[in-house]
Amino acid sequence: MVKSSLPLLPSSIAFGTDGWRGILGVDFTLERLQIVAIAAAQELSYRACEGRANSKIIIGYDRRFLAAQMAEAIASAVRSCELEPVLTMTALPTPACSYAVVKHQALGALVVTASHNPPEWLGLKIKGPLGGSVEGDFTKAVEKRIAAGGINNPIEGKTERFDARQEHINFLKHEFDIPEIIKGLKKLGLNLIVDPMHGSAAGCIGDLFGQDEKGLISEIRSNCDPLFGGNPPEPLPKYINQLIGTIKGLSRAGKLSLGLVFDGDGDRIAAIDEKGRYCSTQFLMPLLIDHLAGIRKSPGCVLKTVSGCDLMNLVAESHGREVFELPVGFKYIAKEMQEREVLIGGEESGGIGFGSHIPERDALFTALVLLESIAEGGIPLGERLDNIQVRFGEVNFDRVDLFLDNMDVRKRFETFLSQSPPKTILDIPVRKIIAIDGIKLRLGQSYWIMFRFSGTEPLLRIYCEAPSKEEVRKTLDWAKKMIEDI
């Protein structure tokens, strides 16, 4: 729910794993946005590739309160940098802006969105010339520009507009055999229920399938609601009760169904299988790897963040594919996608990208790969997932987020983990310590626990995969007890 009280002072302007975000009216104001947008536009221009055909910067926005108006204001900021702002005609998924950068050979994109954050938040994502999120050195340079001052004054003017949403839809239609997917899904007798969580992916699946979607697709929570029903538009089980209940109801009625859910700006995805089970990226990535490497025979390695489950490794290695583990944040995956041949790259939180596409996560592209795998195999999602786990082992995973008392407590625990990490957990020896991002303690195959702190607040995320759900619970309980003791 929306917070009842607001902080009295704004936080400093700092970029996280994917952009700058804050509470609207406190951290995120028009004045601050103009400053950030000008600094970002200047940096995009400074780093522009030689011979780039134009000086365009794509500007997009999601469905949040004042997002469209803030995007209009950014156009004035970009214009002050002697660059050409090109504004999308409507709210749209962030990946559509990333695709537009590549299609129009723009310098980059500025997208007004707070992604999956609570309703009272707003933010800005910066996309580079290849469509992916900019790297840490870029955002540090933007922060330095802001600190140095001397920012231009915005210049009003007429801004060119274009239908980036439809361009993205047209591209996806070209990349996939939509009629064949529809034919396969209808042959299964599948009911597809889409939940865009009131976000900017609303209506996109229906538009992709066109007139043939009648009797196949229905959509819930597609209306524009800046409060997102009072919850963050994040595709987690606690926020999608309506979708889960709908699928379970159809299952009881003997109707085969599949649920797809997209986050607020359409770059993250989750699914609900025909039994009403929540399927995160931890479950979907192994299936997608199996489909792309085993059926499509597409080339490339597999990229996963360090919080991804071991089943991804096992499936990839069974197809002779190399696996690389990276820090949390899709920008690290995007960087690798630009430097090597990649089959697929994904993070635990729902973002998935493909080597055959732009170096960015795209939930609609992911949805079509998933539906293609179901249609071609003629097997429902839940049954496919069960078959994979029979072949390679179960996925038992959970994550808990703990807010610590203050940053001093956080520093104390960070010091403890770095200097004297546990040697045993529940009497099981720690076999390996991985410090790619946070601290990951490996106890065995498909058994590990990971501690990772937020970059800007006293928030500790604890991830755990174990051979059984009971072992996941016990291991997380052990972790919480250890933190209390410290």
BELWOFEN-V736398 format. One record per residue. N is the residue number from 1. RES is the residue in one small letter. PSI is psi in whole degrees, 0 to 359 (* if undefined). OMEGA is omega in whole degrees, -180 to 180 (none if undefined). NEAR is the number of other C-alpha atoms within 10 Angstrom. Layout:
N;RES;PSI;OMEGA;NEAR  N;RES;PSI;OMEGA;NEAR
This chain:
1;m;160;178;12  2;v;137;-179;13  3;k;144;-180;8  4;s;339;179;5  5;s;155;-178;6  6;l;151;174;13  7;p;148;-176;9  8;l;339;-179;8  9;l;142;179;8  10;p;150;174;15  11;s;162;179;13  12;s;154;179;9  13;i;111;-179;17  14;a;143;-178;16  15;f;136;176;19  16;g;210;-177;14  17;t;338;178;16  18;d;70;173;21  19;g;184;179;22  20;w;128;-179;22  21;r;157;177;22  22;g;179;-179;22  23;i;128;-178;20  24;l;129;180;19  25;g;345;178;13  26;v;291;178;15  27;d;317;-174;22  28;f;102;179;20  29;t;165;180;16  30;l;317;-179;16  31;e;314;-180;9  32;r;322;179;12  33;l;317;179;22  34;q;319;-180;23  35;i;313;-179;21  36;v;317;-178;23  37;a;319;179;27  38;i;315;179;26  39;a;320;179;27  40;a;317;180;27  41;a;319;178;27  42;q;319;-179;21  43;e;321;176;17  44;l;319;179;24  45;s;318;-179;18  46;y;324;-177;10  47;r;6;-176;12  48;a;141;178;17  49;c;142;176;11  50;e;139;178;6  51;g;4;179;6  52;r;137;-168;12  53;a;334;-174;11  54;n;178;180;13  55;s;33;-177;17  56;k;144;169;23  57;i;122;180;29  58;i;136;178;28  59;i;124;180;27  60;g;175;-178;33  61;y;159;178;31  62;d;201;-174;27  63;r;9;-177;27  64;r;162;180;27  65;f;126;178;18  66;l;6;-179;16  67;a;317;-179;22  68;a;317;-180;22  69;q;322;178;12  70;m;323;178;22  71;a;320;176;25  72;e;318;-179;20  73;a;325;179;19  74;i;327;179;29  75;a;320;178;29  76;s;324;179;23  77;a;315;-180;28  78;v;320;-179;29  79;r;327;-179;23  80;s;344;179;20  81;c;11;-178;20  82;e;36;176;14  83;l;166;-175;19  84;e;110;176;20  85;p;136;177;28  86;v;114;-169;20  87;l;136;177;26  88;t;152;-175;25  89;m;339;-174;17  90;t;167;172;18  91;a;145;-174;23  92;l;161;176;27  93;p;142;179;32  94;t;319;180;31  95;p;335;177;27  96;a;326;176;26  97;c;320;178;28  98;s;316;178;32  99;y;321;-179;25  100;a;325;178;27  101;v;313;-178;26  102;v;314;-177;17  103;k;319;-175;15  104;h;6;-180;15  105;q;44;-180;19  106;a;166;177;26  107;l;330;-178;29  108;g;195;-179;31  109;a;148;172;32  110;l;119;-174;28  111;v;122;178;31  112;v;106;-179;31  113;t;150;170;31  114;a;19;173;30  115;s;245;-175;30  116;h;7;-177;21  117;n;167;-178;19  118;p;162;-173;21  119;p;331;-177;25  120;e;2;-179;22  121;w;154;170;22  122;l;161;-176;26  123;g;184;-179;26  124;l;127;173;27  125;k;142;179;23  126;i;125;178;25  127;k;138;-179;29  128;g;184;-174;22  129;p;345;176;22  130;l;5;176;22  131;g;342;-179;27  132;g;165;176;28  133;s;143;180;28  134;v;157;-176;23  135;e;175;-176;18  136;g;324;180;16  137;d;330;178;9  138;f;310;-178;17  139;t;329;175;21  140;k;321;178;13  141;a;322;177;14  142;v;316;179;24  143;e;322;178;17  144;k;320;177;12  145;r;318;180;19  146;i;315;-179;19  147;a;327;-178;12  148;a;339;-180;9  149;g;200;180;10  150;g;29;-179;10  151;i;141;180;19  152;n;159;172;16  153;n;135;179;14  154;p;147;-180;18  155;i;121;179;15  156;e;159;179;14  157;g;177;179;9  158;k;131;-176;9  159;t;132;176;14  160;e;140;178;12  161;r;153;177;14  162;f;162;-175;14  163;d;78;-179;15  164;a;329;179;27  165;r;312;-179;24  166;q;325;177;17  167;e;319;179;16  168;h;316;178;24  169;i;315;-179;18  170;n;320;178;13  171;f;314;-179;15  172;l;322;177;16  173;k;326;-180;17  174;h;326;-175;10  175;e;335;-175;12  176;f;150;176;15  177;d;82;-175;12  178;i;314;179;19  179;p;323;-180;14  180;e;323;176;13  181;i;314;179;20  182;i;316;-180;19  183;k;316;-180;14  184;g;320;180;21  185;l;320;179;22  186;k;326;177;16  187;k;325;176;11  188;l;341;-175;16  189;g;34;-173;15  190;l;137;171;20  191;n;122;-179;20  192;l;118;180;22  193;i;121;-177;21  194;v;132;178;26  195;d;100;178;25  196;p;4;178;27  197;m;38;-179;32  198;h;10;-174;24  199;g;190;-171;30  200;s;357;173;29  201;a;2;-179;29  202;a;133;176;27  203;g;352;-174;17  204;c;317;180;20  205;i;318;177;21  206;g;319;179;17  207;d;325;178;15  208;l;320;-176;21  209;f;342;176;18  210;g;211;-176;12  211;q;335;-178;9  212;d;352;-177;15  213;e;350;-177;17  214;k;129;-178;10  215;g;354;-179;12  216;l;318;-173;17  217;i;137;167;17  218;s;151;-175;16  219;e;137;176;20  220;i;157;178;17  221;r;47;180;17  222;s;349;-180;16  223;n;153;179;16  224;c;115;179;15  225;d;103;-179;16  226;p;343;177;18  227;l;354;178;18  228;f;39;180;22  229;g;9;178;14  230;g;3;-179;14  231;n;160;174;18  232;p;140;178;23  233;p;62;-178;27  234;e;130;-174;27  235;p;67;177;25  236;l;153;-176;19  237;p;321;-176;17  238;k;346;-179;10  239;y;0;-176;17  240;i;40;-179;18  241;n;323;-179;11  242;q;315;180;14  243;l;313;180;25  244;i;316;179;23  245;g;322;179;12  246;t;314;-179;16  247;i;318;180;26  248;k;322;178;22  249;g;317;178;15  250;l;323;178;17  251;s;317;179;17  252;r;330;180;10  253;a;3;178;9  254;g;19;-179;9  255;k;121;-179;15  256;l;126;-174;19  257;s;162;176;25  258;l;135;178;29  259;g;135;173;26  260;l;135;180;24  261;v;135;180;27  262;f;149;178;29  263;d;183;-171;28  264;g;326;180;33  265;d;16;168;32  266;g;28;174;29  267;d;355;177;26  268;r;152;-175;27  269;i;152;167;27  270;a;170;-178;28  271;a;158;172;31  272;i;120;-177;25  273;d;179;-173;24  274;e;347;177;24  275;k;2;-180;20  276;g;16;-179;21  277;r;137;178;16  278;y;131;-178;18  279;c;104;178;22  280;s;184;176;22  281;t;330;179;23  282;q;329;179;24  283;f;323;-174;26  284;l;321;-178;22  285;m;313;178;29  286;p;320;179;22  287;l;316;-179;24  288;l;322;176;23  289;i;314;-179;24  290;d;320;-180;20  291;h;311;-175;20  292;l;318;-178;18  293;a;322;-175;23  294;g;322;-177;14  295;i;307;-179;12  296;r;334;-176;11  297;k;34;178;12  298;s;147;-176;16  299;p;165;170;15  300;g;165;179;20  301;c;178;179;22  302;v;132;176;27  303;l;135;177;29  304;k;148;174;27  305;t;160;-174;22  306;v;343;178;23  307;s;3;180;27  308;g;152;-175;25  309;c;157;-179;27  310;d;339;-180;22  311;l;329;176;22  312;m;315;179;26  313;n;314;-175;21  314;l;316;180;18  315;v;316;-179;23  316;a;315;-178;23  317;e;331;177;14  318;s;337;178;13  319;h;12;178;13  320;g;25;-178;11  321;r;135;177;19  322;e;145;-179;15  323;v;133;177;18  324;f;129;177;15  325;e;134;-174;17  326;l;165;175;22  327;p;162;179;17  328;v;136;-177;22  329;g;125;-174;21  330;f;341;180;27  331;k;331;178;22  332;y;323;176;21  333;i;317;-179;30  334;a;320;180;26  335;k;315;179;16  336;e;327;180;18  337;m;336;179;27  338;q;348;-173;14  339;e;348;-179;8  340;r;168;178;11  341;e;121;-173;14  342;v;134;173;24  343;l;305;-176;25  344;i;149;176;26  345;g;136;-177;30  346;g;157;177;28  347;e;157;-176;27  348;e;331;-173;21  349;s;5;173;21  350;g;357;-180;25  351;g;126;-178;23  352;i;136;176;29  353;g;165;-174;26  354;f;140;-179;24  355;g;335;180;22  356;s;359;-176;15  357;h;196;176;15  358;i;158;179;20  359;p;65;-178;26  360;e;153;177;29  361;r;145;-178;32  362;d;106;-174;25  363;a;327;179;27  364;l;319;176;25  365;f;316;179;23  366;t;316;-180;22  367;a;319;-179;20  368;l;324;175;20  369;v;317;180;18  370;l;313;180;19  371;l;324;176;22  372;e;317;-179;22  373;s;323;179;24  374;i;316;-178;21  375;a;316;-178;22  376;e;322;-179;15  377;g;339;-178;14  378;g;25;-178;14  379;i;132;-180;15  380;p;160;-175;22  381;l;308;-177;26  382;g;319;179;20  383;e;321;177;14  384;r;314;-179;17  385;l;319;178;20  386;d;318;-180;14  387;n;319;180;13  388;i;320;-179;18  389;q;335;172;17  390;v;320;-179;10  391;r;322;-170;11  392;f;347;-178;16  393;g;159;-175;16  394;e;156;168;20  395;v;117;174;21  396;n;107;-170;20  397;f;147;172;24  398;d;161;178;16  399;r;137;174;17  400;v;143;178;11  401;d;124;-178;14  402;l;126;173;14  403;f;119;179;13  404;l;165;-174;16  405;d;320;-179;10  406;n;179;-177;11  407;m;334;177;13  408;d;319;177;11  409;v;318;178;14  410;r;313;-179;19  411;k;322;180;13  412;r;317;-179;11  413;f;322;176;17  414;e;316;179;19  415;t;317;179;12  416;f;313;-177;13  417;l;322;-177;15  418;s;327;-174;11  419;q;326;-178;9  420;s;64;-180;9  421;p;153;-179;15  422;p;141;177;13  423;k;337;175;14  424;t;153;176;12  425;i;118;-176;16  426;l;42;179;10  427;d;12;177;7  428;i;127;-179;10  429;p;140;173;14  430;v;117;-175;18  431;r;327;-174;12  432;k;143;175;13  433;i;124;-179;16  434;i;126;-176;12  435;a;36;177;15  436;i;318;180;13  437;d;108;-171;17  438;g;206;178;21  439;i;122;178;20  440;k;123;-178;24  441;l;114;-177;23  442;r;128;-179;20  443;l;340;-179;20  444;g;188;177;14  445;q;126;-179;12  446;s;33;177;21  447;y;109;180;21  448;w;161;174;26  449;i;144;-175;24  450;m;137;178;23  451;f;126;-179;21  452;r;130;-177;19  453;f;149;171;20  454;s;150;-179;15  455;g;342;-171;12  456;t;353;-177;12  457;e;164;-179;12  458;p;59;-178;17  459;l;127;179;18  460;l;125;176;20  461;r;131;180;15  462;i;121;-179;22  463;y;144;178;23  464;c;134;169;27  465;e;138;-178;29  466;a;165;-178;25  467;p;339;179;17  468;s;160;178;15  469;k;323;180;15  470;e;320;179;11  471;e;326;174;17  472;v;311;-179;22  473;r;313;-179;17  474;k;321;-179;14  475;t;319;177;21  476;l;322;176;21  477;d;319;177;12  478;w;316;-179;14  479;a;315;-180;19  480;k;322;178;14  481;k;319;178;11  482;m;318;-180;12  483;i;318;178;13  484;e;318;-179;9  485;d;321;180;7  486;i;*;none;9
